[in-house]
Amino acid sequence: METIATATLAQQVDTPNYDRQRLSTKLVHLGFGAFHRAHQGVYTDDLARLGDSDWGYCEVNLMGGEQLIEQLRGQDHLYSVVEKNADGPVTKVIGCVRESLHCDMDGKHAVIEKMAEPQVAIVSLTITEKGYCSDANTGLLDASNLAILHDLEFPNTPNSAIGYLVEALRVRRIRGLPAFTIMSCDNLQENGRVARDAVIGFARLLDAELAGWIQDNVSFPCTMVDRIVPAATAETLADIANLLGVEDPCGIACESFRQWVIEDDFVAGRPEWNLVGAEFVSDVVPFEEMKLRMLNGSHSFLAYLGYLAGYEHIADTMADPAFKKAALSLMLDEQATTLFMPEWTDLAAYAAMLIDRFCNINIKHRTWQIAMDGSLKLPPRLLNSIRFHLQRGSDFKCLALAVAGWMRYVSAVDESGEPIDVKDPMAKALKSICDQHGHTKSVVKALVGVEVIFAEDLAANQIFINTVERAYETLCELGAKKAVEKLLVD
Ligand SMILES: NC(=O)c1ccc[n+]([C@@H]2O[C@H](COP(=O)([O-])OP(=O)(O)OC[C@H]3O[C@@H](n4cnc5c(N)ncnc54)[C@H](O)[C@@H]3O)[C@@H](O)[C@H]2O)c1
């Protein structure tokens, strides 16, 4: 059967223009999932296309994804990425993967030996939040996690990614080899710190000397990653086959935007990802905040108010000119102004890019999906910015309407009286508060009293309560669509 490696591909497909043999597996990646293929894989391939880079990947799956690894091997480790611009798709074949392993197919030892090879300089991770075996409240290693308990007993045949990393580092140390950098690319706040706490926390329980060596020799740069990469469906794969001219079971589709901000702290060298659009910085935290407030904050605004106005997707919401203008005003006037960024950061250009991404009709991002888990999302996305404005005495009418939109949404009844399927760990408690008050402004004070969301300071702030009450009344009187239009004339 023809594969992406053997077939003559459609003319418009962009294939690797470099000698793949020159790449060495200096990068081992744990978590060959959707995101890695469309993000770090694309940056590293773009770099190889520039000419001098010899950085190649060994892809490893530790949990599930056996078939994907098998399929990747069946096509000489080539796979395709379709970037969906608003004006059409761009199809690329990615050539920077040279090898692959799966712990259940190749054995745990093979994975550890690969990570212990002298040329390996970086082990990167997209293993989802669960992969770090951290305690959700403290952020530190959860020593009662079953995989960790197993790995403490059998450290040479680990189950957790953390166990693999520590075992590979132990082997390198006894062989007199230098350590590698551990780079998390998972969507966690301060992901490098989370990885460090888990790895060093585990090593301490195992062997204090090894833990000390890791502390002194391994770096854990934080990264901020951004690109929307939905899981591939049968429809996605059929689209990709059409574009390529052959089936690619490892193919993935994503938006055209991508961003990668990386703390420049690598103990054994790194690719020059900056040559293909990544940014190396000394501190990633301000960029995380920029993303949370400008991207995620405006996403929440669009999700609650867009849903209430009857829009299914973010792109549909953005097709309403009032919502589009209000989203930009929220980003520039009420979120960007709260940030402390390096001088060279162009927040106006960042906002313009976000607006373009949100308008992309090829990306089907549901308002309902983004509206999920508001009780966890509100503080970092909206409330911290409101605190800033309260302190400065500056205006926050868009943020207040977003909070009012969330309050109206968690009543679980939409503007035409239909039920809303609210997904939130606190959904029941929030609905019960709303039921006691109905859609009257008294619900605002009652909801602001939920301490885990608003904390004592906001519950005691009359300016905050008054502003949200006014927004809530407007929202209930006029409906979401008109309330957003009114924002622009006030
Ligand atoms: N998809 C996106 O749009 C997107 C955007 C930004 C960031 N991310 C981040 O990328 C990460 C992966 O997302 P994805 O979309 O690729 O998901 P995915 O389901 O396609 O891939 C998940 C990967 O994680 C591995 N994994 C899962 N649990 C594990 C565990 N306990 N130990 C070791 N490995 C484990 C799986 O083997 C798989 O390779 C997530 O943390 C997500 O936050 C995704």
The ligand as a Gaussian input file, in Angstrom:
#p B3LYP/6-31G(d) Opt

LIG

0 1
 N       -4.338000      20.454000      21.372000
 C       -4.173000      21.743000      21.614000
 O       -4.809000      22.606000      21.001000
 C       -3.161000      22.185000      22.645000
 C       -2.756000      23.536000      22.672000
 C       -1.817000      23.948000      23.616000
 C       -1.316000      23.007000      24.518000
 N       -1.730000      21.706000      24.474000
 C       -1.190000      20.782000      25.474000
 O       -0.592000      19.648000      24.895000
 C       -0.768000      18.527000      25.741000
 C       -1.183000      17.338000      24.917000
 O       -2.373000      17.624000      24.252000
 P       -2.754000      16.889000      22.892000
 O       -3.783000      17.742000      22.250000
 O       -1.537000      16.519000      22.138000
 O       -3.457000      15.561000      23.458000
 P       -3.357000      14.070000      22.878000
 O       -4.418000      13.334000      23.603000
 O       -3.357000      14.056000      21.411000
 O       -1.928000      13.552000      23.367000
 C       -1.647000      13.319000      24.708000
 C       -0.289000      12.659000      24.830000
 O        0.003000      12.551000      26.208000
 C        0.441000      11.241000      26.516000
 N        0.008000      10.953000      27.887000
 C       -1.250000      11.090000      28.401000
 N       -1.245000      10.767000      29.716000
 C        0.030000      10.430000      30.031000
 C        0.657000      10.008000      31.220000
 N       -0.025000       9.881000      32.351000
 N        1.996000       9.751000      31.181000
 C        2.680000       9.874000      30.027000
 N        2.144000      10.267000      28.866000
 C        0.830000      10.546000      28.871000
 C       -0.216000      10.343000      25.488000
 O        0.609000       9.221000      25.257000
 C       -0.260000      11.239000      24.257000
 O        0.910000      11.092000      23.499000
 C       -1.778000      18.936000      26.813000
 O       -1.109000      19.147000      28.031000
 C       -2.340000      20.236000      26.319000
 O       -2.619000      21.137000      27.346000
 C       -2.635000      21.275000      23.558000

